[in-house]
Amino acid sequence: MPYEEPDAKLLVDLLSRMQLIRGFEERAGMAYGLRKIGGFCHLYTGQEAVAVGAISVLERPRDLVFTGYRDHGHALACGMDPRAVMAELYGKVSGSSRGKGGSMHLFDPGRGMFGGNGIVGAQIPIATGAALAQAYRKDGGVTLCFFGDGAFHQGALHESLNLAGIWKLPIVYVIENNQWGMGTNWRRVSSEEDFAATAAAYGMHGEACDGMDLLEVRRTVSLAVDRARTQRAPGLVEARTYRYKGHSMSDPQKYRSRDEIDEYRKRDPILRLKDLLAERGELSEESWAAIVAEADRAVAEAVAFAEAAAEPSGAALYEDVLAPAGPGAGRL
């Protein structure tokens, strides 16, 4: 079906969602610095337009989302409770995975959010399998699989793309090319710089978009999702974006300059959408201030909830070892 531009109300909602993610990541970074969050922690700051724009076109709960370890933004874009997400980062029993998954393993099957996977590219064949299940059920669902430029060169991706092309699976693969795979620029390790062009090798449509522009991300992914849903035509989208923070919280970022980061900040996805709405007369300064205040309130509430939540008991080590059996035990 023809793509319809979102109205002002929806755009304001999406702007609010991006601002929530931005504020959440800032507080998560602070908590990690205070050693209240342990393990690995990969912040999504700067990439908000990709998750929010792409996920906004899905029909949930029948549509599914899979992503990698930089998953806080996707979780919140799927509508997960910020309190449960923050508590999970804190390792508390009130977390979305009872404190056992941490930053890299956020799940909420009821909202179609299937992770959060800590191994580079591990989510890609799993997402392909989920799309195969959707094809068997003929339920009209689509799977959206996010991964970074560092995962693009994993063999499992190309095996998955080949199978999706052969079996005509209802899946869209979204490459979040944030320019740096850990500490290596993506151009140094890619024989082909146009990732989207490689889709042709697997008989599928590929397209690149500006990952710092929510409207462009939404339009591109919407068309790809529609093809996947109505034509059983898998697709590949490369969203060129940028992460403002290091690869993880332990990354000193010595491989790139402050000037480079500042240059990308001039294209900040939140400010771009805010300014566009203001130019159209669809967002006042008072409304923007209210959005920021509400995001700050929600994040502060999430932190307070995580701080007050109980630690898992020692006996919890022996729980959740085996998946429950019986009818209705899992969605897939």
TABELJO-V334731 format. One line per field, one symbol per residue. phi: phi as a letter, one per 20 degrees, with the letter a starting at -180 (. if undefined). A space follows every 50 residues. Layout:
phi->???
This chain:
phi->.ffdffeffffffffffffffffffffffffffemeddmebdedgodgff ffffffefddefedccbefedgffffffnffgffffffffmefeffclne emgececbgfdmednmcfegnfffffffffffffffflemfcdddeaeff efefffffffgfffffeleeccedeeeencelddffffdcfcfegfffgf fdmcfcbdbffecgfffffffgfffffffedldfbccddecbefefgbfe efmfecefffffffffdgfffffgfffffemdbeffffffffffffffff fffffffeffffffffgddmfdffdogmfbfe
